[in-house]
Amino acid sequence: SMGEQAVVVLRGHGGGLTSVDLSSGEGHWAVTGSQDNTVRVWDWPVDRELQTLQQGASVWSSQFSPDNTKVLLTSDKIAALWDLRDGRREVTLSGHRLFVNQ
């Protein structure tokens, strides 16, 4: 490549990284999902972890809501919506027979 290098490296997951999403608007956050059963929210310009959400199973995708206050994730056979303001799982959508990965 043409002299490309990482702008920032986010370290903290204990398993393979499976997803990354950047906040919209003027936010400067990143959300990462991992096979270590967590979603982590970062202030990425300063490489600082803000929050860890314990999912209980490998996380396959994670994405901010349009207003950056929630994260939708998929984990094994469920989709879950977490509220970042209080760190609680708000909704769990289950019933899938196969793994949900997006």
C-alpha positions in Angstrom: 0.0 0.0 0.0 1.0 3.6 -0.3 2.5 4.3 3.1 -0.8 3.7 5.0 -0.7 3.3 8.7 -3.2 3.0 11.5 -4.7 6.2 12.9 -5.4 4.5 16.2 -5.2 1.0 17.6 -8.0 -0.1 20.0 -6.8 -2.8 22.4 -8.9 -4.6 25.0 -10.9 -7.5 23.5 -9.8 -10.9 24.6 -11.0 -12.6 21.4 -11.2 -12.1 17.7 -12.8 -8.8 16.5 -15.9 -9.4 14.5 -17.4 -6.0 13.9 -16.7 -2.2 14.0 -19.0 0.7 13.5 -18.3 4.5 13.8 -20.8 6.9 15.3 -22.7 9.3 13.0 -22.8 13.0 13.1 -20.4 14.8 15.3 -19.7 11.9 17.6 -16.2 10.4 17.7 -17.1 6.9 19.1 -16.5 3.4 17.8 -18.3 0.3 18.8 -16.6 -3.1 18.4 -17.9 -6.6 18.8 -15.9 -9.7 19.6 -15.8 -13.4 20.1 -14.9 -12.6 23.7 -18.7 -12.1 24.3 -18.5 -8.3 24.6 -19.3 -5.1 22.8 -17.0 -2.2 23.6 -17.6 1.5 23.0 -14.6 3.7 22.5 -13.6 7.3 22.2 -11.4 6.4 19.3 -9.4 9.5 18.7 -7.9 9.2 22.2 -7.9 5.3 22.3 -10.0 5.2 25.4 -12.6 2.5 26.3 -15.8 4.1 27.5 -18.1 1.1 28.1 -18.2 -2.7 28.0 -21.4 -4.6 27.4 -21.4 -8.3 28.4 -23.4 -10.2 25.9 -22.8 -13.8 27.1 -22.0 -15.2 23.7 -19.9 -14.2 20.7 -20.9 -11.0 19.1 -21.1 -11.1 15.3 -22.2 -7.6 14.4 -22.7 -4.3 16.2 -24.0 -1.0 15.0 -24.9 2.4 16.5 -28.5 3.7 16.3 -28.8 6.9 14.2 -28.7 9.1 17.4 -25.7 7.1 18.9 -27.5 6.3 22.1 -28.1 2.6 21.4 -26.2 -0.4 19.9 -27.9 -3.1 18.0 -25.9 -6.4 18.0 -26.3 -9.9 16.8 -25.0 -12.8 18.9 -25.5 -16.4 18.0 -29.3 -16.9 17.6 -30.4 -13.5 18.8 -30.4 -9.8 18.1 -30.3 -7.4 21.0 -30.7 -3.7 21.5 -28.6 -2.1 24.3 -29.1 1.5 25.6 -25.7 3.1 26.1 -27.0 5.7 28.5 -27.6 3.1 31.2 -25.7 0.1 29.8 -28.8 -2.1 29.9 -30.1 -4.5 27.4 -33.4 -3.0 26.3 -34.8 -5.6 23.8 -33.8 -9.2 22.9 -35.2 -10.7 19.7 -34.8 -14.5 19.8 -36.3 -17.4 18.0 -33.9 -17.7 15.1 -33.0 -21.3 14.4 -29.7 -20.4 12.8 -27.0 -18.0 13.8 -27.7 -14.3 13.2 -24.7 -12.6 11.8 -25.9 -9.2 10.5 
